[in-house]
Amino acid sequence: MQNARDVLTPDALGMLQTIASAGSFAAAARELGMVPSALSYRVRQIEDALDVLLYDRSSRQARPTEAGAELLREGNRLLADLEAVANRVKRVATGWEPQLTIAVDSIIAKPTVMDLCERFLALQPPTRIKLRDETLSGTLEALTSGQADLAIGVAEVHLQDGLEGQLLGEVSFVYAVAPHHPLAAVAELLTDDDVRQHRAVAVADTITRGGGLSIGLLGGQDVFTVATMQAKLDAQLRGLGCGFVPECMARRDIEAGRLVVKPMARPQRVALVHYAWRRTAREAQGRALQWWLSQLEQPTTRAALLERHQGV
């Protein structure tokens, strides 16, 4: 006896669709160029394999049972999926990647990333986009480990690792506290001794191997660790700690008085931010990666990825 996998072929599902649209076995047989007995036999094979009755044979009309109606619905969906897969394979053969994974550091403006995704998906490419939220060393590690095809927001790019990279821009950091935080009332330049007495808010490095980076923390200082740069900003707005934050992310809160920038005795911190991808000949790059790299070459796009954190 045949099983369901043997009988539920695309051809058989198409045959059931024809019966449903024709309204009777005789009309469907004529449309399919078969004798009615052969058509009935094929339907019976499907029923035997599924151990269900698909049609009510008490009248001349091909009336599906509840089980038959469900098979027709699912069959229509499966045939549509098969057609979509076929179209996708054809399009991938033209140079589009099946999936492009992008590691996005938490310092990058998410509204701009979503704008880029919207523009890319409007092309209706066969490539699926997958975004990974990463922080600090984890952003580059996602690329070097093969878990991402493109990394945006990398601190350093080591070309000897088989990577290509370009500068996205500079990010200035300011030391900021909530107005009700004790350090807000300090009039003179903040020293490391001043800062060490108060809890710092730190962003956890998403690297999976090694200790990761710790930036701006002092020995012996209490630390509140959060997952993203946005969470760090939120924590400092609540007065849960203090620390350096990207000026572009905190600008609105600073201008509104929700954060107070404190001048430091140490030099101002400025970070160079890059984007990176694995080194290949351009003709070997997928069309999706080429599209993203072409967008990242635009100065306005680079600036928006670092500046436009609040959206429009």
N, C-alpha and C positions, 0 to 999 in steps of 0.2 A: 504493500500500500504506500502510495506517495505521501510525503509530508507537506506541510504548508509552504516551506521554502521552495519545494519543487514546483508547486502549482501556481503560486502567487508571483508569476513573472509579469514584467511590463506588458507583454503581449496579451496575457490572460486578463489583466486589469483593464486594458484597452477594450478587449472583447466585452467585458461586463459593462463598460461605459456605453458601448454601442447598443447592447440590449436595452439598457435603460433609456437611451435617447430614441430608439426605434419603437419601443413600446411592446414588442412581442418577439418571440424567438424566430418566427417565420420571417418577419421584416428584417430583423438583425442578420439572419442567415443570408438573405438576398444581398444586403449591404456588404457583408463580409465575403461574399462569393462562396458560401458553404451550403451544404445540404442541411436542413433543420436537424436531422438526426445526429449529425456530427457535432453541431453546436450544442445540442442537448447533452451529448456524451461528455464534452469538455466541461460543461457546467457541473455535471454530476461528479466528475473527477475532483473538481474544486470542493464541492460539498462533502464528498467522502473524506478528503484530506483534512478538512476543517471540522468534520463531524457536526455540520450544521445544515439547515435547509435555507438556501438563499432566496428561493422564489416560491411563491404560492402557485401551484399548478392546477388549482381548481377552476381556473377560467382560461380563456385564450390569451388574456393579457399577461405580460411578464411583470407581475406585481412582486417587488422585493419584500421579503420578510424584514423584521427589525434588524436581524443579523445581516441580511443582504444590504439594507440601506446603510448600515454602519460600514460595511466593506466598501460600498461605493464611495462613501465620503472619504474614508481613509485612502482608498485607491486613487481618487482624484488628487489628494494631497501628495501621495507618493510619486505619482506621475509628474506632477508639477515640480517636485523636488528633484527628480531625475533630470528633467529638462534644465532646471537651474544649474545642476552640477555639470551637465554637458556644456552649457554655455560658459560656465566658470572655467572649466578645463581648457576650452578653446581660447579664452581670453588670457589665461595664465600662460599658455603656449606663446603668446605674443610678447612675453617679457615681464608680466606683472607677477609679483610675489603673492603666494597664497595668503601670507600674513606678514605684517610689519610691526615689530614690537619696539616701542619707544620708551626709554627710561627718562623720566622727567624729575629733575631735582626739585626739592620743595622751595628753592629760592626762585624758581621760574613762575611767571604769572600764568595761572591756570586758565583765566578767561581767554588769553591769547592762544594758548594751546588748543582750547576748544574751538576757537575761530578757525584755526588751521585745519582741525579735524573736519569741521563743517564744510569748508571749501574743498577738501580732498574727497570727502564722501559724496559731494555734489557731482563729482565726475562719474559716479557710479562705477568705480573700479572693482575688479574681482578681489582686490586685496582687503583683507580684514585688518583693522587697526587695533592694537592692544597697547594700552598705556600702563606703565609701571611707575608708582610713586617711590622715589628713592631719595636718599639724603647723603651728602658728603661723599665718602669713598664708595658707598654702595652704588652711586650713579655710574661711576666708571666700571665698577666690578660687574654690573649687569651686562655691560658691553663686552668686556674681556672674557667673561665666562660663557658667552654665547646666549645669554638669556634675553638680550636686546640687540636690535640691529642699528639703533641710533640712540645716542645719549645726549640730552640737552641739559646743560647746567653743570658741566664737569669742571672741577677746580684746575686740574692739570692733565695734559694729554701726553703720554709717553709714546712717541712715534716708534720706538724700538719694539713695542708690543704688537706691531702690525696694525697700527691705528692711523687714521687721518683725523685732523682736527682743525677747527677754525675758532678764532676769538669771537665770542658773542658780545662781550662788552665788559665794562667795569661796574662793580657794585660797591658803593660806599656804605660803611657800617657806622652807626651812631650808638652811643651808650645811652639807653633810655630807661626811665622808670616811671611808674604811675605817680601822679601828683601827691598822693597820700603816702608814698613810700618814704622811709626815713632819709634816704639819700637825696631826695628832691630838695630838702632844706639845706643841704651843704652848699655853702657859698663858693668855696675855693675849688681848685682843680681836684678831681678825685684821684687818689693814689691807690696803688694795689692794696695797701693796708686798709684803706676805707672800704674798698669793695669786698675784701676777704671776709669781713664781718657780716655780710649779708648773703642770703641764698641767691644762687645763680640759676637761671633757667637755661637748660641746654637741650639741643636737638640730638636725638639718638642717631648714630651712624647706622645705616642699613647694611653695611658690609657684613658678609657671612663668615669671612675668614680674617683672622687677626683682630687687633683691638680697635681699629677704626681711629678716626680723628677726634680730638677734643680741642676746640678752639675757644680761646678767651677765658678758660677756667684757671683758677689759682689753687695751689696746693692748700689743703685744709678747708676749702670753701664748701659749704653745704650746697647741694645741687638738686634741682627738680628737673627731671628729664622727661621730655615730651617727644612726640613722634614726628612732627613737622615744624617748619618755620612759622606757619600760620598759627599753630598751637602755641609756640613760644611767644609770639606776639600777643595772643589772647591772654596767656598767663601773666605777662608783664603788665598788660592793661589792668588786670585784677590786683596787681600789687603782690603777686605770689613770688616774685623774684625780680632779678634785674639782669642786664646783660646787653651785649651788642645785637642790634637788629639791622637788617637792610634799610637804609633811609627811604628807598623807593616804596617799600612795603608799609613803613610806619608813617609816611608823610602826612596822610590825612589825619591820623590820630595826633600827630605832633601839632599840626596847624589848628586842630580843634581843642588842643589843651588836654587831651586824654593821656598824652605821654609827655614827659619832660626830658629833653636832651641834656645830658650832663657832660661838660668838657672834662677830658681826661688828661692826666699828666703824661701818659704814654701816647705815642703817635696814633693818628686816626688810622683805622683799618680799611684798606681798599683791596677787594678781591677781583682777580681776573677770572671771568667765567667763559667757558668754551662749550662747543658742541663737538661730538666725535662720532666716528663710524669706522668699521673695519676696512682696511686698505684693500681695494680691488681695482682692477682696470675699469675705467668708466663703462666700457662696452659690456662688462660682466655685471654691472650694477642693475638691480631690478628697477622697473619704472617707478614704483612707489617711492623707493629711497631717492631716486633722482628728483622726483617732484618735491619731496621734503627738503632736500639739499638746495634746490633752486629757490625755495621760499626763504630759507635761512640765509641766503646770500643777500637778501634785501635789507638795507639798513633800517628801514621802518619796522620790519618784522623783528629784527634783533632788538631794537630799542623797546618794542612793545612787550617782548618776552621777559624783559627785565623790569619794566616800569608799570605796566598796566595791570596791576594786581586786583583792583576793585572793579574791573569791567567798565562798561559805558554807563 
